[in-house]
Amino acid sequence: MNAGGTFGGSVPPSGATGEMPPRTPRPPVDPPSPDPRDELPVSDPLPFERPDAPQRELGPTGRPMPDLPEPRPLTTHGHARVISMCNQKGGVGKTTTAINLGASLAEYGRKVLLVDFDPQGSLSVGLGLNPHEMELTVYNLLMEKDVELSEVVVPTGVEGMDLLPSNIDLSAAEVQLVHEVAREQTLQRVLAPALAEYDVVLIDCQPSLGLLTVNALTASDGVIVPLECEYFALRGVALLKTTIDKVRERLNPKLEIDGVLGTMYDGRTLHSREVMERLVQAWGDRVFHTVIRRTVKFSDSTVAGEPITSYASSSTGADAYRQLAKEVLARWPDA
């Protein structure tokens, strides 16, 4: 305390007022970038990208399944299209396909004639006939001039589907026809009366590329190639295509491949899927979208002597052959 009764302290310098010094101004801060959504009125919805349209389901062939039209009804019959079930490898489903495709076509109102052109007579057995008890077969029609087509054709248990049966006698025809003039056209000549009566003629060929198979190809408008989804079955298709090309070039210019059918397919195995992929790569759109999967119902229906479409009408095998019939008719002109 100083003399005079006041507290001591430092004396402010001259000119000082005792006020606080002015604050140093801060540098200006840029405002935050505006959100584009803030510029939209509250009533407008926020923009978003619509999801793409759903993709079509891919089938077993790796391609989108088509929408197959329902076959149109027929008021008249005739102008039959002749189709050969052909593959030189045995056990690939030729006979099974001939029986069940024929029955499915009959369900859609087509009048069908099945021709058993295999000396084993498997097509006849598969429809409940005993080949050894038949008096007249396709062999008699080929080799005996006085035998008419109507005498040999027999009805089946399927309405609208008839059968030209066969047995082991047909194996002799291949030897006897060798010395005939125009031997490759023999089947074509004897089937001529059927063209005006039926809509479809399906020929079940033997598992070879001999004279009987050449006869069938010469008489046909198209070929369906059943192919088991196995590696060994895939190897032989190139040789079959060469034979078909030769017949088209030399004997039957109208012959064409209607399609390749994958049979005995098991989508659970990588091998089946790889074979199907290779098949599509090699044959493209000629491969049918329909695939026939393995099922014990085919064996059971064969023992019963009837098509799977009647033996197990609601089974997946029956549905597959009905779909194949629709796909086949969609490929045929004026079907």
Long-range contacts (C-beta under 8 A, 24 or more apart in sequence): 59-289, 59-291, 60-262, 60-265, 60-267, 60-273, 60-276, 60-291, 61-262, 61-276, 61-279, 61-280, 61-287, 61-288, 61-289, 61-291, 62-276, 62-277, 62-280, 63-280, 63-289, 65-289, 66-289, 66-327, 68-323, 68-326, 68-327, 68-330, 69-326, 69-330, 70-326, 71-108, 71-109, 71-110, 71-325, 71-326, 71-329, 71-335, 73-109, 74-109, 74-110, 74-199, 77-111, 77-197, 77-198, 77-199, 78-195, 78-196, 78-197, 78-198, 78-199, 79-195, 79-196, 79-199, 79-334, 80-113, 80-194, 80-195, 80-196, 80-197, 80-198, 80-199, 80-200, 80-201, 81-199, 81-200, 81-201, 81-221, 81-222, 81-332, 81-335, 82-191, 82-195, 82-201, 82-203, 82-219, 82-220, 82-221, 82-222, 83-200, 83-201, 83-202, 83-203, 83-220, 83-221, 83-222, 83-223, 83-224, 83-258, 84-203, 84-205, 84-213, 84-216, 84-217, 84-219, 84-220, 84-222, 84-223, 84-224, 85-202, 85-203, 85-204, 85-205, 85-224, 85-226, 86-205, 86-213, 86-216, 86-217, 86-223, 86-224, 86-225, 86-240, 86-244, 87-205, 87-207, 87-225, 87-226, 87-227, 87-233, 87-236, 87-237, 87-240, 88-207, 88-208, 88-209, 88-213, 88-236, 88-239, 88-240, 88-243, 89-207, 89-228, 89-232, 89-233, 89-236, 90-207, 91-207, 91-228, 92-226, 92-227, 92-228, 92-233, 92-263, 92-264, 93-226, 93-228, 93-261, 93-263, 93-264, 93-292, 94-204, 94-205, 94-207, 94-226, 95-122, 95-123, 95-126, 95-204, 96-126, 96-226, 96-263, 96-292, 96-298, 96-302, 97-224, 97-226, 97-261, 97-263, 97-292, 97-321, 97-324, 98-123, 98-202, 98-203, 98-204, 99-123, 99-126, 99-127, 99-307, 100-307, 100-308, 100-309, 100-317, 100-318, 100-321, 101-202, 101-224, 101-321, 101-324, 101-325, 101-328, 102-158, 102-161, 102-200, 102-202, 102-307, 103-158, 103-161, 103-307, 103-308, 103-309, 103-310, 103-321, 104-307, 104-309, 104-321, 104-322, 104-324, 104-325, 105-199, 105-200, 105-325, 105-328, 105-329, 106-158, 106-159, 106-160, 106-161, 107-309, 107-322, 107-325, 108-325, 108-326, 108-329, 109-160, 110-160, 110-199, 110-200, 110-329, 111-160, 111-161, 111-197, 111-198, 111-199, 111-200, 112-160, 112-161, 112-162, 112-198, 112-199, 112-200, 112-201, 112-202, 113-153, 113-161, 113-162, 113-163, 113-164, 113-194, 113-197, 113-198, 113-200, 113-201, 113-202, 114-156, 114-161, 114-162, 114-163, 114-164, 114-202, 114-204, 115-164, 115-191, 115-201, 115-202, 115-203, 115-204, 115-216, 116-163, 116-164, 116-165, 116-166, 116-204, 117-166, 117-170, 117-187, 117-203, 117-204, 117-205, 117-206, 117-212, 117-215, 117-216, 118-166, 118-170, 118-204, 118-205, 118-206, 118-207, 119-166, 119-167, 119-168, 119-169, 119-170, 119-171, 119-206, 120-168, 120-206, 121-165, 121-166, 121-167, 121-168, 122-204, 123-163, 123-165, 123-166, 123-204, 124-163, 124-165, 124-166, 124-167, 125-302, 125-305, 126-302, 126-305, 127-156, 127-157, 127-163, 127-305, 127-306, 128-156, 128-157, 128-304, 128-305, 128-306, 129-154, 129-163, 129-165, 129-305, 131-165, 131-166, 131-167, 131-168, 132-167, 134-165, 134-167, 137-165, 137-166, 137-167, 137-169, 137-170, 138-164, 138-165, 138-166, 138-170, 139-166, 139-167, 139-169, 139-170, 139-172, 139-173, 140-169, 141-190, 142-170, 142-173, 142-177, 142-186, 142-187, 142-190, 143-173, 143-176, 148-193, 149-190, 149-191, 149-193, 149-194, 150-193, 153-194, 157-305, 157-306, 157-310, 158-306, 158-307, 158-309, 158-310, 162-198, 170-212, 173-212, 174-210, 174-211, 174-212, 177-211, 177-215, 178-211, 183-211, 183-215, 184-211, 184-214, 184-215, 184-218, 184-251, 185-215, 185-218, 185-219, 185-251, 186-215, 187-215, 187-216, 187-218, 187-219, 188-215, 188-218, 188-219, 191-219, 209-239, 209-240, 209-243, 213-243, 214-243, 214-247, 214-251, 217-243, 217-244, 217-247, 217-251, 217-252, 217-255, 218-247, 218-251, 218-252, 218-255, 219-252, 220-252, 220-255, 221-254, 221-255, 221-256, 222-255, 222-256, 222-257, 222-258, 222-332, 223-255, 223-256, 223-257, 223-258, 224-258, 224-259, 224-260, 224-261, 224-328, 225-257, 225-259, 225-260, 225-261, 226-261, 226-263, 227-260, 227-261, 227-262, 227-263, 227-279, 228-263, 228-264, 229-262, 229-263, 229-264, 229-265, 229-266, 229-271, 229-272, 229-275, 229-276, 229-279, 230-264, 230-271, 230-272, 230-275, 231-271, 231-275, 233-275, 234-275, 234-278, 234-279, 237-282, 257-286, 258-328, 258-331, 258-332, 259-286, 259-287, 259-288, 259-327, 259-328, 259-331, 260-286, 260-287, 260-288, 261-287, 261-288, 261-290, 261-291, 261-292, 261-324, 262-287, 262-288, 262-291, 262-292, 263-291, 263-292, 264-292, 264-293, 264-294, 265-291, 265-292, 265-293, 265-294, 266-293, 266-294, 267-293, 288-324, 288-327, 288-328, 289-327, 290-320, 290-323, 290-324, 290-327, 291-320, 292-317, 292-320, 292-321, 292-324, 293-317, 293-320
